[in-house]
Every structure is written in C-alpha cells, then in structure tokens.
Amino acid sequence: MADKDALRAAVFKAVEDYCAADFGYSFDPKNPIVRLHEPTFSAGEINAALECLLSTYVTMGPKVKKFEEVFASSFGWTDGVMNNSGSSANLLAVAALANPATEDGLRPGDEVIVPALSWSTTVWPIIQCGLKPVIVDIDPATFNIDPNEIEKAIGPKTRAVMIVPVYGNPCAMDAIVEICKRRNLILIEDCCEALGAYYDGKAVGKFGRVGTFSFYFSHHLTTLEGGITVTDDFELAELMRILRAHGWVREVKDRDRWLKKYPEFDPKFLFVNVGYNLRPMELSGAMGLVQLPKLAEFVDTRRTNSAWFRREFAQYGDFFDFQEEQPKGRHSWFGFPMRVKANAGFTVTELTRALNANHVETRPIIAGNIARQPALKLYDHRVVGDMKHSNAVMDGAFSFGNHQDVDSGARAYVAEQVRAFLRSRSLI
Ligand SMILES: Cc1ncc(COP(=O)(O)O)c(C=O)c1O
C-alpha cells in the first residue's frame, strides 16, 4: 500500500506547482483586462481546504472555531460566529435580536432604520424577522447613511438602526452612536463590504451590539462563501450559535447551563429554540485561517490605488464626484466608485459601455436605492425623504476593480480608458 503521507505531500506539492505556473493575475499590456476582482487565494488556501477533504472532516469543526477566535481577537471582539455567507450573518444577527429569548431585543412590527444604498440582504432579514424597514437617504459625500436623516425618521416604533459602511468607507460613527444612545436604539453594523476598515482606530462592526462581515469570493478576503457575526455580547453570541444550527445547543460555549436545565434530554439532541442551518463548512474555516494574515497588505494596496485614482482624476472634477473618506475613517476600498455629474455631458451608461468594451469591468454601487427594487413593493416599509442622493448614486455612479492585484500598469490603463472616452466626446 502506498505511503499515505508521501501521497499527501505529493498532492500538496502538485497544487503548489500548479498555482505557481497558472494562478494569479498581473496586468498584461498586450492583453489588457481589469476585472472587478481576482481571487485572493492560492496554493496555501487550496491545500488547507484539501487537507479537510482528505481527512474527510468537512463539516463545521475545530478549524471554524479557531478561525472565529482568531478573527474576533484580531479586531477586538470577544465572540465571532462564523456562518455560510454575509447574508446569513445579517439574518443571524437580526434573528437573534428579534428572538423572544433576547429580552431587550426587537419585537414584531418594530422599525429598523436602514440606508437606501444597501445590499438586498441588508434589508431582507429585517422583513424576514417580522420587522419593518424604514429607508433613509445617504450623505452624498460618503455614500453612507446620513445621521440627520436617521433623526428625521425616528418614530414611536423605531427600535434599531442597521448601517452599511459603503465600499468600506466607515460611517459617521460619532454621530450615529450618539443618536443610538440618546434614542435608545440598537445599532447593527452590516460591514459585509468593509473588512479592514477602521473608524477612530477601532474596527468597523465594533460600535454596535453586533456586526457582520462577508467572505464571498469577490470580497477583501474569501472563504469561497462565508460570513461572520461579531459581538461583545456573550448571550447574543450563544443565541446565534443556537440559531445557526437547528436551534440546537450542541455548539454553544456554555452547554452545562442547558444540560442542567433539561437533564432529561439527550445532550446531543436538545433543541431550545427555533433555528436555521447557516453553518459554514470546515473548508471555509481552514481557508480563512490562511487568508486572514494577508488582509493588511491587501487593504494597503487598495488604499494606495484609491489615492492614486483620486489624484489622477482630480482634474476631471467637472465630470465626476468621488466617495470621500472622513477624517476619522480608514476606508478599505472594496472598489473605486465614481459618480458622473448630472451636467457632465454624458451618461454613466455611455461611459461604462466604453470601459467594458475595452475590458475594464464595472458595476453599479451595491443594489442602488433599495426602495426602488420591486421586492419592496410586496412588504410593509416606510421611506423617509426624497432619496435624492441615493437616486443620484443609483442612476449616475459605477465602480471598477480596485483589488489586491491592481498594480501601476492596471491603474494607468483604467485612467487612460476614462481619458480616451472624454477625448472621444471632445470634453478634454
Ligand atoms: C453590504 C452587504 N451586505 C451583505 C452582503 C451579502 O454578503 P454575501 O454575498 O456573503 O451573502 C453584501 C454582499 O456583497 C453586501 O455588500
């Protein structure tokens, strides 16, 4: 029989050789392509996942637990609850807060204020948990929820605010935290596109009762699919561990409490709440452990590129507005967004068509003004204000890739394509 260890070593070596030969992106001027994202993983992550497959330990286990611990402690939370997507993280966070077991939580019909410029699954969990979204406009400079609009929207049933640091631009946290304290509102931070962002030296997601992150393939780091909820509230974390897995107590940290309370049950099959199955795979935890140490360098590259694009495009202020980083914020630049001004002399569609034809991929900003999406028509919600700024982003803004592999060649190429378009319109 073949030596198992030698075979494993050969498999891992083959993956390393394959990745060295045929993995990774670098800009090629002869075949220029700038995609919205490139894989953040390589041989190390693939082998970590393979290790799980070869061992046949594929469902949530010690690697997920380790990843939760390392992730939470790297940014300063006491608890992290990994799950299978950022959307699941949002669902878990809202479901735990709206659960009858959370005494000071949310109750059916309570209102949750959200920014119009959101992702769909920022808002859907609010509806799915029997709560009512109240949609407010953004600050045009940051693309983030405007604290003044939060104040205007607060009504007798308002109990929470769910914010989104758009593209990794930290929100106006001093003002938002102050409003939440003064009005006794629960703060939830959907940081699914803001990994690596800080406000006043503190990681985003650390200002509210619970924060969420996504590790989807195109994000700052990936576990293929994946997400995590983070909190310093042990009881909420325990409840999220229960809701994540069937309403079971199997994964809680303090199992004894439940076993003492219900000694007549088989401890392996004790269901204490109504739950879901939002568990991540062990492969995702293993990949996350290899990915996490890469974050700081990836974010540095994104920040360097964004500063370069801002300098490069400063001369085109007649045509474009940009997303502004705030003095206390450290933006992690999920992509590079630009808004075409209403009087620019061209539309965002005309510009993005030209960029796409020249192999610069583009996309709209998150889901645009979520209040305009057809899904909302089916459910009770409130829209406060005219949504002028969210509409301007939905109708006039786009972004292109600003990921870890965008180098000086790719940057210069994108800038040249924007210039070529402006020249083609005789605007410069
Ligand atoms: C703000 C925001 N929330 C939630 C999500 C959902 O994350 P996932 O794709 O991992 O479900 C995303 C996805 O990009 C997002 O941008």
The ligand as a Tripos MOL2 file, in Angstrom:
@<TRIPOS>MOLECULE
LIG
   16    16     1     0     0
SMALL
NO_CHARGES

@<TRIPOS>ATOM
      1 C1        -23.4920   45.4640    2.3950 C.3       1 LIG1
      2 C2        -23.6310   43.9990    2.1030 C.ar      1 LIG1
      3 N1        -24.3470   43.2360    2.9400 N.ar      1 LIG1
      4 C3        -24.4990   41.9110    2.7310 C.ar      1 LIG1
      5 C4        -23.8920   41.2820    1.6670 C.ar      1 LIG1
      6 C5        -24.1050   39.8120    1.4790 C.3       1 LIG1
      7 O1        -22.9300   39.0590    1.5770 O.3       1 LIG1
      8 P1        -22.8580   37.5910    0.9120 P.3       1 LIG1
      9 O2        -22.6960   37.8020   -0.5570 O.co2     1 LIG1
     10 O3        -21.6730   36.9560    1.5280 O.co2     1 LIG1
     11 O4        -24.1240   36.8990    1.2310 O.co2     1 LIG1
     12 C6        -23.1480   42.0320    0.7670 C.ar      1 LIG1
     13 C7        -22.5300   41.3630   -0.3920 C.2       1 LIG1
     14 O5        -21.7310   41.8600   -1.0960 O.2       1 LIG1
     15 C8        -23.0110   43.4400    0.9800 C.ar      1 LIG1
     16 O6        -22.3070   44.2050    0.1560 O.3       1 LIG1
@<TRIPOS>BOND
     1     1     2 1
     2     2     3 ar
     3     2    15 ar
     4     3     4 ar
     5     4     5 ar
     6     5     6 1
     7     5    12 ar
     8     6     7 1
     9     7     8 1
    10     8     9 2
    11     8    10 1
    12     8    11 1
    13    12    13 1
    14    12    15 ar
    15    13    14 2
    16    15    16 1
@<TRIPOS>SUBSTRUCTURE
     1 LIG1         1 GROUP 0 **** ****
